[in-house]
Amino acid sequence: MKEYFAFVAFAAEHCSHIIHWLAPLPIDYQTRFNKNGVIFCINLPSFFFLFATFGPVTKSFSAIDNEFNWANRLNALVFIVEYNQQWQTLYELEAKLIREVTGNKILAIEHFGSTAVPNLGAKNIVDIMAGINGLEEAKQLLNPLKSIGYTKAIPQEDNTEWYFCLEKSQETIGYHLHLVRFGSEHWKKQLVFRDFLRKSPETAQEYYTLKKE
C-alpha cells in the first residue's frame, strides 16, 4: 500500500461530517486492512481520530510509517471481535493446505488459542500449532510454507521448544502458524489451556472480558 486511501483527505478536510456520520455506529464497529502481511482491525472512530491528529495526508504510507511509527500505533488499536463460527472451518481448510505442502514432516497439527474455543471472542487470527521433531525440521518447512503465504517467519530464540511463528494474512482473516516440538511442555501447555477453556464456558467468558479490558 503505497498511498493512503483516497477518502483520507476527505476525512481530514470534513472531520465534523465524518464524526456526525460515525456517531450512530456501535462502539465496536470495525474495519480491516492489510499492511506488510499483517491484518489490522481498528475502531473507525479511532481511525479517523488518528487522521485528524496527523492532518491532511499527502505522503506515502512508508513515509508516514517512518515519521509516526504508524505500525506500532495501529498495533495498539487491534480489537477483539465476537466469536465467529467460521474460525473452525477456516482452521480445517488451512490445516489441510499445510499438510499438502509439508508432507509427513508434521507429526500433528492443532487449532489452539482463543479462536479454537467456542463462543470466545478473539483477534481475527487463527492460531495453528504444528508438532515437529526439532529445529532442523522447522527450518526445512519454511520454504514450503512460504509457497502458501507464510511469508513472515519469526524465530523464537528464547524458547527451545517453540521454533518459529509464521504469519499469513488474507483480506478478512489472519493465520499464525507455530512450529513447536511435538510432545514438549510448550506443546502440552497450549492444549491444556485450550481444553480447559472449552470445558469451562464461564471461565472462558471471564477470560474474554479480561482480554477486552
C-alpha angles and dihedrals in degrees: 000000000000099000134033120257113283093243093060093084088048090051092051092047096043101033095145092055091049092051090049089051093048096047097086093049121102113262091243094052106134145187129199136213137169126239123175093339096311124111114219120201109196137174109250097227089052089048093057092040088062092051092048087052094049095044127218110354120226102138127095119265091250092052092052090044091055094045100044103023085241098179093056092047090053092045087062088057098054106131134212112238132203119270114284118206089209092068092084092049091047089051092052093050092047093046090054091051092049091051091051094058099037102046115195097337090097110074096190138355128206140184107226141157126059097315087062093060117083115242093005117128117227147158108292090256124110112219116211126184120203118195116218138165100251152317096296091055089049091054091049090056097055098084096045090048091047088060090064096047107280093127098152118065117182115195115223096215096169094056120068092194101043109061109175142000108210120197130208130170138189132182097283107011141042131210130207114193114196117201105208136169106262114247094008124137090258090053093048096046093055092052095043091053092046093049092047091055091046091055095042110055093172092054090046090056091049088051090050091052090049092051092052091054 
